[in-house]
Each structure stands twice: as structure tokens, then as C-alpha cells.
């Protein structure tokens, strides 16, 4: 049985408490974002400069599922690409680096900030973890995420983006705002070997991470959260509607992907 996007079995007092606590803790960051302080003003101005920058073009969003490790990604060398979360663990096998990088997962930002800060492409990171990064880094801009219970799809940078329970949804909003007419998703396996309560912070116990393209993506002893696949499917549907309403499209070229929302495409046939 479910209630809205939640399964009844997943609801608990601790989950309600954590959700309430997160919103209380977020108040100073929300206030700082809307105040006309230098850092928020500069990052908003920088974000506005990206609106429509890739009007009518194609891009690829590289999610982090296990299928990514078994793909020949060399055709992407001449494409505009978005790398997500710890995609940089794949860089040594690539002949290129993504054009853009997106990470809003607070646990990833907290645990791997030094690695993320050193990346040489333009980065879109979570405003709430801005203190972890050098304010003078010209390759970093921060996006503000809404904490409303119901996700929407942001069509410009004048308002907060929505997480949809996954960084892929944030990247889709950024790609839309940039003006891309076609977005191709890869590595969106939408299937996890681990089971449990979505969004609950847990300590990685196993030696090998089988949920991602790299065995040390979340190494033993690191903190991680099982994603909320139902929430992300509802959010993806909003993204598909927004793109199709404007005559644009999102294609899912993930090898053996399980996401039921997007039109499927064969990766090799796209080149």
C-alpha cells in the first residue's frame, strides 16, 4: 500500500523527524541564498549566463550505474556531456572529460569535496555545501534545491531547482535551461542490488559497491543512501512532459536500463 509517492512500510516517526530536521537546518542556507550577499548574487548571475547557451543542441548525461563500465564511451569525445557525482572515477579510462559536472548529494559532497573541487570542468554543486569549496574557484557555481514535498520541473535559474530524489533529475533541469533540444541518458540503470529504506543514511559494510560503475564508488565505511526510485520516476515523468511540450526530447540509451519513463534508444545508432 502507498500514500502519495511513499510506501506505507517506508513511513516511520524517524523519517518524519529527519525530514522536519532537514528543513529546520536548511533555514540559514535558504536565507543566505535570497539575501543580496556577494556569493549568492555572483552565483545567480553566473547561472543566468548559462540560460540558452546550448540552444537546439544535443547533450549526454552520464549517470553512474554499473552498465557504464561496460560501454565504449569513446564516441562521446566530441559531444557535450554531463558527468554526475563520482563519475570522475572513470576518467582514467576515458579519452575525454565531461563538459559539465553536477553533484547535489550532500553526502558525496561532504566525503569527497577535495576530489570534486579539483575537477577541471565547470561544476554545478549544492548551495547548502558551499562552505566546503573555495569561493574563488571560477569553475564552480551553486544551485539551490527546493525542499518542497512535491517535486516540480524548473525552467529557469530564477527559482530553486528540484532534486526529484536523484542528481539525474537536477541535470535534466540544467540541460533544459541551457536549451538542449535532445538529451540522451546513459548509465541510468535504475536498479539497485541493495534493499532497504530510501534516503536513510547508512554506513557501507560490503567491500565492493555493486550498485555503481566502480567497485569503490562508495567504499567500505563511507556513508550513502538508497535512492527513492518511485520518487525519481514521478520526477522523470515531469521532465519528459516539459521537454516534449517544447518539441524537445529525452532518450534513454542505457544498456539494459530499467527506467520505464523515457523513450529507449540504441547508443551506437546515435552516432
MIPA-750715 format. One record per residue (C-alpha): chain; x, y, z. Coordinates in steps of 0.001 Angstrom, whole numbers, plus 524288, in hexadecimal, padded with zeros to 5 digits. Example, Ala and Ser with C-alpha at 12.3 -4.5 7.8 and 13.67 -1.06 7.14 Angstrom:
BEGIN
node chain: A px: 8300C py: 7EE6C pz: 81E78
node chain: A px: 83566 py: 7FBDC pz: 81BE4
END
This chain:
BEGIN
node chain: A px: 80000 py: 80000 pz: 80000
node chain: A px: 804D6 py: 80DAF pz: 7FCFA
node chain: A px: 801E4 py: 81B92 pz: 80109
node chain: A px: 804D8 py: 8254D pz: 7F63C
node chain: A px: 812BD py: 8217B pz: 7F24A
node chain: A px: 815C1 py: 81A8C pz: 7FF21
node chain: A px: 813E3 py: 80C43 pz: 8023E
node chain: A px: 80D24 py: 80AAD pz: 80F62
node chain: A px: 817C9 py: 8013B pz: 8138A
node chain: A px: 821F0 py: 80BE9 pz: 8115D
node chain: A px: 81B55 py: 815FF pz: 81A1E
node chain: A px: 82006 py: 81756 pz: 8281B
node chain: A px: 8212F py: 8217C pz: 832D8
node chain: A px: 82FD8 py: 82236 pz: 830B4
node chain: A px: 82DDC py: 8252C pz: 8223E
node chain: A px: 82434 py: 83004 pz: 8255A
node chain: A px: 82D91 py: 8355A pz: 82F97
node chain: A px: 8392E py: 8353D pz: 8264A
node chain: A px: 83140 py: 83C21 pz: 81BC7
node chain: A px: 82CE7 py: 8468C pz: 82578
node chain: A px: 83AB3 py: 84827 pz: 82AD1
node chain: A px: 8404D py: 849B3 pz: 81D2A
node chain: A px: 8371C py: 854F1 pz: 81A53
node chain: A px: 83A61 py: 85BBA pz: 8271C
node chain: A px: 848ED py: 85A5F pz: 82493
node chain: A px: 846D4 py: 85FAE pz: 816D2
node chain: A px: 84135 py: 86CBC pz: 81B69
node chain: A px: 84E57 py: 87402 pz: 81C51
node chain: A px: 85243 py: 86F43 pz: 80EB8
node chain: A px: 84522 py: 8733C pz: 80915
node chain: A px: 84676 py: 8809B pz: 80F58
node chain: A px: 8545A py: 8823D pz: 80A35
node chain: A px: 8501A py: 87E7F pz: 7FC66
node chain: A px: 84576 py: 888CD pz: 7FBD3
node chain: A px: 84D5B py: 89378 pz: 8025D
node chain: A px: 85523 py: 89C50 pz: 7F95D
node chain: A px: 8623F py: 897DC pz: 7FEBB
node chain: A px: 86DD5 py: 89729 pz: 7F587
node chain: A px: 86EC6 py: 8886C pz: 7F42A
node chain: A px: 8606D py: 885FC pz: 7F15B
node chain: A px: 85FB1 py: 891BF pz: 7E84A
node chain: A px: 86B94 py: 88D84 pz: 7E075
node chain: A px: 8673E py: 87F63 pz: 7DF35
node chain: A px: 8599E py: 8837F pz: 7DAD0
node chain: A px: 85F72 py: 88C8C pz: 7D08C
node chain: A px: 86855 py: 8819C pz: 7CBDF
node chain: A px: 85CF6 py: 8782C pz: 7CB0B
node chain: A px: 85514 py: 881D3 pz: 7C2EA
node chain: A px: 86041 py: 88244 pz: 7B918
node chain: A px: 85E14 py: 873CC pz: 7B627
node chain: A px: 84FCF py: 87572 pz: 7B265
node chain: A px: 84E23 py: 8720F pz: 7A3FE
node chain: A px: 85CC3 py: 87025 pz: 7A1F8
node chain: A px: 85AC7 py: 86350 pz: 79A83
node chain: A px: 84E24 py: 8667B pz: 793A6
node chain: A px: 84A1A py: 85B9F pz: 78A46
node chain: A px: 855DA py: 852FC pz: 78D23
node chain: A px: 85746 py: 844F8 pz: 79206
node chain: A px: 85D84 py: 8407D pz: 79EB5
node chain: A px: 85FF6 py: 833F3 pz: 7A630
node chain: A px: 85DC2 py: 83254 pz: 7B4C8
node chain: A px: 86685 py: 827C8 pz: 7BA77
node chain: A px: 86041 py: 8219F pz: 7C669
node chain: A px: 867D6 py: 8183F pz: 7CF08
node chain: A px: 861AC py: 80ACB pz: 7CD59
node chain: A px: 869BD py: 7FE47 pz: 7CB97
node chain: A px: 86698 py: 7FDC0 pz: 7BD0E
node chain: A px: 86F62 py: 80977 pz: 7BAC3
node chain: A px: 87B7C py: 80139 pz: 7BD7E
node chain: A px: 87870 py: 7F844 pz: 7B200
node chain: A px: 875F8 py: 802A8 pz: 7A7BA
node chain: A px: 87EFD py: 80804 pz: 79D51
node chain: A px: 87DDB py: 81672 pz: 7A085
node chain: A px: 887C8 py: 81B4E pz: 79695
node chain: A px: 87D22 py: 820C3 pz: 78D6E
node chain: A px: 87A1B py: 82AD9 pz: 797FC
node chain: A px: 8873F py: 83199 pz: 7964F
node chain: A px: 88148 py: 83B6F pz: 78CDD
node chain: A px: 8743E py: 83CE5 pz: 793E6
node chain: A px: 86FAE py: 845F7 pz: 79EB9
node chain: A px: 86EF8 py: 83D9F pz: 7AAF2
node chain: A px: 86AF1 py: 83E80 pz: 7B933
node chain: A px: 871EA py: 83639 pz: 7C35A
node chain: A px: 86AF4 py: 83380 pz: 7D029
node chain: A px: 86F87 py: 83109 pz: 7DE1D
node chain: A px: 87BB5 py: 8285B pz: 7DDE0
node chain: A px: 87C8A py: 8268A pz: 7CF2D
node chain: A px: 88A88 py: 82B6E pz: 7D019
node chain: A px: 88E61 py: 81DC6 pz: 7D4BE
node chain: A px: 88CC3 py: 819F3 pz: 7C679
node chain: A px: 8956F py: 824A7 pz: 7C112
node chain: A px: 8A1A0 py: 81C40 pz: 7C006
node chain: A px: 89A6D py: 8139E pz: 7B647
node chain: A px: 89506 py: 81ED5 pz: 7AE3A
node chain: A px: 89B46 py: 8262F pz: 7A303
node chain: A px: 893F5 py: 8326A pz: 7A74B
node chain: A px: 88E3D py: 8390A pz: 7B32F
node chain: A px: 88013 py: 83D85 pz: 7B41E
node chain: A px: 87CA2 py: 84B5C pz: 7B046
node chain: A px: 87516 py: 84D8A pz: 7BCDB
node chain: A px: 87440 py: 8471B pz: 7CA27
node chain: A px: 86879 py: 846BE pz: 7D34D
node chain: A px: 86804 py: 84257 pz: 7E17C
node chain: A px: 85D9C py: 845D9 pz: 7EB73
node chain: A px: 85E5B py: 839E2 pz: 7F457
node chain: A px: 862BF py: 83F77 pz: 80158
node chain: A px: 8693A py: 832C9 pz: 805C3
node chain: A px: 8714B py: 83224 pz: 7F94C
node chain: A px: 8752C py: 84070 pz: 7FA7E
node chain: A px: 878F4 py: 83EF4 pz: 808C3
node chain: A px: 88106 py: 832A7 pz: 80712
node chain: A px: 887BB py: 835A9 pz: 7FA25
node chain: A px: 88870 py: 84487 pz: 7F9B9
node chain: A px: 89719 py: 84518 pz: 7F722
node chain: A px: 895D8 py: 83C32 pz: 7EB49
node chain: A px: 88A22 py: 843A3 pz: 7E618
node chain: A px: 8905C py: 850EC pz: 7E822
node chain: A px: 89C1C py: 84CCA pz: 7E00D
node chain: A px: 8942C py: 84926 pz: 7D402
node chain: A px: 8976C py: 851C8 pz: 7C86F
node chain: A px: 88A15 py: 8530F pz: 7C200
node chain: A px: 87F32 py: 85C5A pz: 7C5EC
node chain: A px: 877F0 py: 8573F pz: 7D1AE
node chain: A px: 86A1D py: 85926 pz: 7D6D7
node chain: A px: 869BA py: 855E1 pz: 7E557
node chain: A px: 86014 py: 856A5 pz: 7F095
node chain: A px: 85F75 py: 8643A pz: 7F69D
node chain: A px: 85DBD py: 85E1E pz: 80411
node chain: A px: 86BA2 py: 858B9 pz: 8038A
node chain: A px: 87243 py: 864CE pz: 7FE0C
node chain: A px: 87AD2 py: 86601 pz: 80A2A
node chain: A px: 88250 py: 859E2 pz: 805EB
node chain: A px: 88784 py: 860B0 pz: 7F9C6
node chain: A px: 89056 py: 86C10 pz: 7F69A
node chain: A px: 88832 py: 87839 pz: 7F439
node chain: A px: 89203 py: 87CB0 pz: 7E9E7
node chain: A px: 890A2 py: 8707F pz: 7E17E
node chain: A px: 88B7A py: 875DE pz: 7D4AA
node chain: A px: 8878C py: 86846 pz: 7D027
node chain: A px: 87D64 py: 866A6 pz: 7DADE
node chain: A px: 86F87 py: 86BC4 pz: 7DB23
node chain: A px: 86570 py: 867EE pz: 7E537
node chain: A px: 85749 py: 8643C pz: 7E30E
node chain: A px: 84CC5 py: 86588 pz: 7ED47
node chain: A px: 843C2 py: 859D3 pz: 7EF57
node chain: A px: 835BA py: 85AFD pz: 7F3BE
node chain: A px: 831D3 py: 852A0 pz: 7FF68
node chain: A px: 8235D py: 85218 pz: 7FC0E
node chain: A px: 81D16 py: 844C2 pz: 7FD87
node chain: A px: 8180B py: 8450B pz: 7EF89
node chain: A px: 821FD py: 84619 pz: 7E4A9
node chain: A px: 8204B py: 84F45 pz: 7D935
node chain: A px: 82891 py: 851E7 pz: 7CD23
node chain: A px: 83039 py: 85EA6 pz: 7CD0B
node chain: A px: 830DB py: 86597 pz: 7BFEB
node chain: A px: 83A6B py: 87063 pz: 7C3AE
node chain: A px: 84473 py: 873CE pz: 7CE00
node chain: A px: 83C1F py: 87E6F pz: 7D420
node chain: A px: 83635 py: 8747C pz: 7DD65
node chain: A px: 83BD5 py: 868C1 pz: 7E4BB
node chain: A px: 83D45 py: 85BCF pz: 7DDAE
node chain: A px: 836E7 py: 84F46 pz: 7E273
node chain: A px: 83E88 py: 8432E pz: 7E61C
node chain: A px: 834B0 py: 838C6 pz: 7E223
node chain: A px: 83C61 py: 82FD3 pz: 7EB05
node chain: A px: 84784 py: 82ECA pz: 7E13B
node chain: A px: 85259 py: 83733 pz: 7DB96
node chain: A px: 84E1A py: 832B5 pz: 7CE09
node chain: A px: 8419D py: 83A92 pz: 7CF86
node chain: A px: 84962 py: 846A3 pz: 7D354
node chain: A px: 851FF py: 844D1 pz: 7C75B
node chain: A px: 845E6 py: 843B5 pz: 7BEC4
node chain: A px: 840FC py: 850D6 pz: 7C3C0
node chain: A px: 84E3A py: 8571E pz: 7C13F
node chain: A px: 84E9A py: 85150 pz: 7B382
node chain: A px: 840EE py: 85682 pz: 7B0EC
node chain: A px: 8447F py: 8641F pz: 7B59C
node chain: A px: 850BC py: 863EE pz: 7AD2C
node chain: A px: 847EF py: 8619B pz: 7A170
node chain: A px: 84BBB py: 853E6 pz: 79D1D
node chain: A px: 84194 py: 84E67 pz: 793CB
node chain: A px: 845BA py: 84040 pz: 795A1
node chain: A px: 84AF4 py: 83A08 pz: 7A204
node chain: A px: 8500A py: 82C1F pz: 7A1F4
node chain: A px: 85130 py: 824BE pz: 7AECB
node chain: A px: 85AFE py: 819DA pz: 7B0E1
node chain: A px: 85E97 py: 8126D pz: 7BD32
node chain: A px: 850B4 py: 81417 pz: 7C24E
node chain: A px: 84F5F py: 805E4 pz: 7C685
node chain: A px: 84466 py: 80965 pz: 7CFFB
node chain: A px: 846AC py: 7FCC0 pz: 7D751
node chain: A px: 84DC5 py: 7FA38 pz: 7E41E
node chain: A px: 85276 py: 7ED68 pz: 7E9F8
node chain: A px: 8517F py: 7F2CF pz: 7F7BF
node chain: A px: 84434 py: 7F3F6 pz: 7FE36
node chain: A px: 83F3F py: 7FC0A pz: 8098F
node chain: A px: 838B4 py: 808E2 pz: 80CCD
node chain: A px: 83AEA py: 813C1 pz: 802C5
node chain: A px: 842B1 py: 81FA4 pz: 80738
node chain: A px: 846F3 py: 81967 pz: 81402
node chain: A px: 85541 py: 81C67 pz: 81692
node chain: A px: 85CD4 py: 80FC4 pz: 81829
node chain: A px: 86AFC py: 80BC9 pz: 81977
node chain: A px: 87020 py: 8039C pz: 80E44
node chain: A px: 87348 py: 7F620 pz: 813BE
node chain: A px: 876E9 py: 7EE5D pz: 807A1
node chain: A px: 88454 py: 7EEB1 pz: 8015D
node chain: A px: 87F05 py: 7F0CA pz: 7F3A6
node chain: A px: 874CC py: 7FA66 pz: 7EED3
node chain: A px: 86CB8 py: 7F2EB pz: 7E4D6
node chain: A px: 862D4 py: 7FDDC pz: 7E2F9
node chain: A px: 86BF6 py: 8069E pz: 7DB2C
node chain: A px: 875DE py: 805DF pz: 7D02B
node chain: A px: 8819D py: 8057E pz: 7D959
node chain: A px: 883B3 py: 7FBB9 pz: 7E48B
node chain: A px: 88860 py: 806AC pz: 7ED81
node chain: A px: 87DFB py: 81085 pz: 7E9CE
node chain: A px: 87925 py: 81049 pz: 7F7D5
node chain: A px: 8846D py: 8094B pz: 7FE99
node chain: A px: 882EC py: 80164 pz: 80AF4
node chain: A px: 880D1 py: 80A6D pz: 81687
node chain: A px: 87B35 py: 8159B pz: 80E7B
node chain: A px: 86D8F py: 81B1B pz: 81038
node chain: A px: 86343 py: 8197A pz: 805C8
node chain: A px: 8548A py: 8191E pz: 803AC
node chain: A px: 84C2A py: 80FAC pz: 7FC0D
node chain: A px: 844FB py: 817E6 pz: 7F1D5
node chain: A px: 8365D py: 819A4 pz: 7F0FE
node chain: A px: 83393 py: 813B7 pz: 7E39F
node chain: A px: 82500 py: 81665 pz: 7E43B
node chain: A px: 8274D py: 824CE pz: 7E6C8
node chain: A px: 8311C py: 825AB pz: 7DBBF
node chain: A px: 8279A py: 81F51 pz: 7D22E
node chain: A px: 81D3E py: 8296F pz: 7D581
node chain: A px: 82752 py: 83431 pz: 7D3AD
node chain: A px: 82C48 py: 82E87 pz: 7C6E5
node chain: A px: 81E5E py: 82ED7 pz: 7C1C0
node chain: A px: 81E10 py: 83D76 pz: 7C47C
node chain: A px: 82AD3 py: 83F20 pz: 7BD08
node chain: A px: 825BF py: 83788 pz: 7B164
node chain: A px: 81954 py: 83FB3 pz: 7B11A
node chain: A px: 820F7 py: 84C6F pz: 7B1CF
node chain: A px: 829FC py: 848A9 pz: 7A6A3
node chain: A px: 81F50 py: 8433A pz: 79DDF
node chain: A px: 816BB py: 84F1B pz: 7A02C
node chain: A px: 8217A py: 8573F pz: 799D5
node chain: A px: 823E3 py: 84DD0 pz: 78EAB
node chain: A px: 83023 py: 8487B pz: 79511
node chain: A px: 83332 py: 83AA5 pz: 79959
node chain: A px: 83A18 py: 8323B pz: 7A35D
node chain: A px: 83F5A py: 8250F pz: 79ED9
node chain: A px: 843F2 py: 81A08 pz: 7A7AD
node chain: A px: 84F55 py: 812C7 pz: 7A177
node chain: A px: 85313 py: 80B69 pz: 7ADCD
node chain: A px: 85722 py: 7FD64 pz: 7AB1C
node chain: A px: 84CA4 py: 7F4A7 pz: 7B13E
node chain: A px: 8474E py: 8002C pz: 7B8FB
node chain: A px: 83B23 py: 7FE28 pz: 7C147
node chain: A px: 83582 py: 80BEC pz: 7C13F
node chain: A px: 827CF py: 80B45 pz: 7BB4E
node chain: A px: 82613 py: 819D2 pz: 7B8B4
node chain: A px: 82E13 py: 81DDB pz: 7ACEA
node chain: A px: 82E3D py: 819B3 pz: 79EBA
node chain: A px: 838CE py: 80F8F pz: 79C8A
node chain: A px: 843FD py: 8111A pz: 792E1
node chain: A px: 84F87 py: 808E3 pz: 78E89
node chain: A px: 85C07 py: 80FD3 pz: 79282
node chain: A px: 86428 py: 80BCC pz: 786B2
node chain: A px: 859AA py: 8101B pz: 77D0D
node chain: A px: 85A6D py: 81E1B pz: 781F0
node chain: A px: 8676E py: 820C5 pz: 77B3A
END
